[in-house]
Amino acid sequence: MAKSDLKLSLIQMDIAWEQPRENRQALESRIAALKGQQHIIVLPEMFNTGFSMKAAALAESMQGETLQWMKEQALQSRSIIAGSLIISEDGKYYNRLAWVLPDGSVAHYDKRHLFSYAGEQVDFEPGQKRVIASVNGWKICLQVCYDLRFPVWARNTDDYDVLLYVANWPEKRNYAWEALLQARAIENMSYVIGVNRVGTDGNGHQYIGNTSIYSPVGELIVKAGATEQVLSHTLSHQLIEDSRFKFPFLQDRDNFVLL
């Protein structure tokens, strides 16, 4: 029997630079407008600060204001809230994708591939393990931005259903954003979702969004433009099953172990 459909809302926003409170407030009305009709609401990478390297100044703990806010929003919207932020833990800083359930429980994935081009590896600690979240029988592989460029890390060895990227991916490399999202869908035979931001950050980098969902065979299902918007869509698990039955490519995948 096919699993039930999965309802998603992806919030593409212009992130106020290094202003956590302002960003949280801006999101509240958008989340409230969804009226609790989604299973998952996804926010961009570092949604509360923008892609800032001021880890020491901006980091919060797992008991901090933004995580508490995410728990409140998850409870009020009766939805899972997912998005990354700067977390301080045991004297180290992480670009952490938090997966917050309505019951207040939290799972998380720490960004594995740090963006050395911007110096992210100087202050941040890389994650050491993949995380597969679950909801209503669906398996969702959590990833952050630059991870998109590294296919081995995302390779579908767990038969996950959705590969989810939250990002601050700049306009000048949009061609790579679109090409790599599609490639990850084709090679992993899963839905691929990329949630990006818009606007200009404090370093002058421009973002044009293009938050997108690709099908398990790499077809573009829906894409946002270059403005703030909420992109809502319902994923069909039957489409995954039909695609993998018709094209059983995953059966021929290589076996490997990451060191």
C-alpha positions as CSV (number, residue, x, y, z in Angstrom):
1,M,0.0,0.0,0.0
2,A,1.3,3.4,-1.0
3,K,2.2,5.8,1.8
4,S,0.0,8.9,2.2
5,D,0.9,12.1,0.4
6,L,3.2,14.6,2.1
7,K,2.3,18.3,2.3
8,L,5.1,20.8,2.2
9,S,5.4,24.6,2.4
10,L,8.8,26.1,1.5
11,I,9.3,29.7,2.7
12,Q,11.6,31.7,0.4
13,M,12.5,34.9,2.3
14,D,14.7,38.0,2.2
15,I,16.7,37.5,5.4
16,A,17.5,40.6,7.5
17,W,21.2,40.6,8.0
18,E,22.2,39.4,11.5
19,Q,18.8,40.3,12.9
20,P,17.3,37.1,14.5
21,R,14.4,38.8,16.2
22,E,13.3,40.6,13.0
23,N,13.5,37.5,10.9
24,R,11.5,35.5,13.4
25,Q,8.8,38.1,13.5
26,A,8.7,38.3,9.7
27,L,8.2,34.5,9.5
28,E,5.4,34.3,12.1
29,S,2.6,35.8,9.9
30,R,3.7,33.6,7.0
31,I,3.6,30.5,9.1
32,A,0.2,31.5,10.6
33,A,-1.3,32.0,7.2
34,L,-0.6,28.3,6.4
35,K,-3.3,27.4,9.0
36,G,-1.7,24.2,10.0
37,Q,-2.4,22.4,6.7
38,Q,1.2,21.2,6.1
39,H,3.2,18.3,7.4
40,I,6.5,20.2,7.0
41,I,7.4,23.9,6.8
42,V,10.9,24.5,5.5
43,L,13.0,27.7,6.1
44,P,16.3,28.6,4.4
45,E,19.8,28.1,5.7
46,M,20.7,30.4,8.6
47,F,17.2,31.8,8.3
48,N,17.5,34.0,11.4
49,T,20.8,35.7,10.6
50,G,21.8,35.2,6.9
51,F,25.0,33.4,5.9
52,S,27.2,35.3,8.4
53,M,30.6,34.0,9.6
54,K,30.2,35.9,12.9
55,A,29.7,32.6,14.8
56,A,30.7,33.7,18.2
57,A,28.5,36.8,18.1
58,L,25.4,35.1,16.6
59,A,25.4,31.6,17.9
60,E,22.6,30.3,20.1
61,S,22.3,27.2,22.2
62,M,19.8,24.4,21.7
63,Q,17.9,26.0,24.5
64,G,18.1,29.5,22.9
65,E,15.5,31.9,21.7
66,T,15.3,30.7,18.1
67,L,14.9,27.0,19.0
68,Q,12.3,27.9,21.5
69,W,10.6,30.0,18.8
70,M,10.7,27.0,16.4
71,K,9.1,24.8,19.0
72,E,6.3,27.4,19.5
73,Q,5.7,27.7,15.8
74,A,5.7,23.9,15.3
75,L,3.1,23.5,18.1
76,Q,0.9,26.4,16.8
77,S,1.1,25.3,13.2
78,R,0.8,21.6,14.0
79,S,3.7,21.1,11.5
80,I,7.3,20.1,11.5
81,I,9.5,23.3,11.2
82,A,12.9,22.8,9.6
83,G,15.7,25.4,9.0
84,S,19.3,25.9,9.8
85,L,20.9,28.3,12.3
86,I,24.3,28.9,14.1
87,I,24.5,26.7,17.2
88,S,27.1,26.7,19.9
89,E,27.7,23.4,21.6
90,D,30.6,22.2,23.8
91,G,32.7,25.1,22.8
92,K,32.2,24.6,19.0
93,Y,30.0,26.2,16.4
94,Y,27.8,24.4,13.9
95,N,25.6,25.3,11.0
96,R,22.8,23.1,12.2
97,L,19.6,22.1,10.4
98,A,17.0,21.7,13.2
99,W,14.0,19.5,12.6
100,V,11.4,20.5,15.2
101,L,8.3,18.5,15.8
102,P,5.0,19.8,17.2
103,D,5.5,17.8,20.4
104,G,8.7,19.8,21.0
105,S,11.2,17.1,20.2
106,V,14.2,18.1,18.0
107,A,16.4,16.2,15.6
108,H,19.3,17.9,13.9
109,Y,21.8,17.6,11.1
110,D,25.1,19.5,11.1
111,K,26.4,20.7,7.8
112,R,29.1,18.4,6.6
113,H,30.7,20.4,3.8
114,L,31.8,23.8,5.1
115,F,32.1,26.5,2.4
116,S,35.8,27.3,2.5
117,Y,35.4,29.9,-0.3
118,A,33.7,32.1,2.4
119,G,35.8,30.8,5.3
120,E,33.1,28.8,6.9
121,Q,35.6,26.2,8.0
122,V,37.5,28.7,10.1
123,D,35.0,29.0,12.9
124,F,32.5,26.2,12.2
125,E,32.8,22.5,12.9
126,P,31.8,20.0,10.2
127,G,29.1,17.4,10.8
128,Q,30.1,13.8,11.0
129,K,27.0,11.9,10.1
130,R,24.0,11.8,7.8
131,V,20.6,12.2,9.3
132,I,17.4,10.6,7.8
133,A,14.3,12.2,9.4
134,S,10.9,10.6,9.1
135,V,7.3,11.7,8.9
136,N,4.2,9.7,8.1
137,G,6.4,6.8,6.8
138,W,8.4,9.1,4.6
139,K,12.2,9.1,4.9
140,I,13.9,12.5,4.4
141,C,17.6,13.0,4.0
142,L,18.7,16.4,5.6
143,Q,21.4,18.5,3.9
144,V,22.6,22.1,3.9
145,C,23.6,24.2,0.9
146,Y,27.2,23.4,-0.1
147,D,26.5,19.7,0.6
148,L,24.7,19.8,-2.8
149,R,28.1,19.8,-4.6
150,F,29.1,16.4,-3.1
151,P,27.1,13.5,-4.5
152,V,28.8,10.7,-2.5
153,W,27.5,12.3,0.8
154,A,24.0,12.4,-0.6
155,R,24.0,9.0,-2.3
156,N,20.8,7.1,-1.7
157,T,21.9,4.0,0.3
158,D,19.0,4.3,2.7
159,D,16.1,4.2,0.2
160,Y,15.1,7.7,1.3
161,D,12.2,9.4,-0.4
162,V,13.2,13.0,-0.2
163,L,16.6,14.8,-0.4
164,L,16.1,18.2,1.3
165,Y,18.6,21.1,0.9
166,V,18.2,24.4,2.8
167,A,20.5,27.1,1.3
168,N,21.8,30.6,0.8
169,W,22.9,30.0,-2.8
170,P,23.9,33.2,-4.6
171,E,22.6,34.4,-8.0
172,K,26.0,34.2,-9.7
173,R,26.1,30.4,-9.3
174,N,22.4,29.8,-9.9
175,Y,23.3,27.7,-13.0
176,A,25.0,25.2,-10.6
177,W,22.0,25.3,-8.2
178,E,19.6,24.2,-10.9
179,A,21.9,21.6,-12.5
180,L,22.9,20.0,-9.3
181,L,19.4,19.8,-7.8
182,Q,18.3,18.0,-10.9
183,A,21.3,15.7,-11.0
184,R,20.8,14.7,-7.3
185,A,17.1,13.7,-8.2
186,I,18.1,11.7,-11.2
187,E,20.9,9.7,-9.6
188,N,19.1,9.0,-6.3
189,M,15.6,8.5,-7.7
190,S,14.1,10.6,-5.0
191,Y,12.3,13.9,-4.8
192,V,14.8,16.7,-4.4
193,I,13.9,20.0,-2.7
194,G,16.0,23.1,-2.6
195,V,14.9,26.0,-0.3
196,N,16.8,29.2,-1.0
197,R,16.6,32.9,0.0
198,V,16.2,36.1,-2.0
199,G,17.6,39.6,-1.6
200,T,21.0,40.9,-0.8
201,D,23.1,40.0,2.2
202,G,25.4,42.0,4.4
203,N,28.4,41.1,2.2
204,G,26.7,42.3,-1.0
205,H,25.8,38.9,-2.4
206,Q,22.6,38.7,-4.3
207,Y,20.1,35.8,-4.2
208,I,17.3,35.1,-6.6
209,G,15.6,32.2,-4.8
210,N,14.6,29.5,-7.4
211,T,13.4,27.3,-4.5
212,S,12.5,24.2,-6.4
213,I,11.1,20.6,-6.2
214,Y,12.3,17.9,-8.7
215,S,10.7,14.6,-9.2
216,P,12.3,11.2,-8.7
217,V,13.3,11.1,-12.4
218,G,14.6,14.7,-12.4
219,E,11.7,16.6,-13.8
220,L,11.1,20.1,-12.5
221,I,7.8,20.0,-10.6
222,V,7.6,23.6,-9.3
223,K,9.9,26.5,-8.9
224,A,9.6,29.9,-7.2
225,G,10.8,33.1,-8.8
226,A,13.1,35.8,-7.4
227,T,10.7,37.3,-4.8
228,E,9.6,36.4,-1.3
229,Q,7.0,33.7,-1.4
230,V,5.6,30.6,0.1
231,L,5.8,27.6,-2.2
232,S,3.3,24.9,-1.2
233,H,3.1,21.4,-2.8
234,T,1.9,17.9,-2.1
235,L,4.3,15.1,-2.8
236,S,2.9,11.7,-4.0
237,H,4.7,8.6,-2.7
238,Q,3.0,6.6,-5.5
239,L,5.1,8.6,-8.0
240,I,8.3,7.3,-6.2
241,E,7.1,3.8,-6.3
242,D,6.0,3.9,-9.9
243,S,9.3,5.6,-11.0
244,R,11.5,3.0,-9.2
245,F,9.4,0.1,-10.5
246,K,9.7,1.4,-14.1
247,F,13.3,2.4,-13.9
248,P,15.0,0.1,-11.2
249,F,18.3,2.0,-11.5
250,L,19.0,2.0,-7.7
251,Q,19.4,-1.8,-7.8
252,D,22.6,-1.3,-9.8
253,R,24.2,1.3,-7.5
254,D,27.7,0.8,-6.1
255,N,28.3,-0.3,-2.6
256,F,30.8,1.8,-0.6
257,V,31.7,2.9,2.9
258,L,32.5,6.5,3.8
259,L,35.6,6.8,5.9
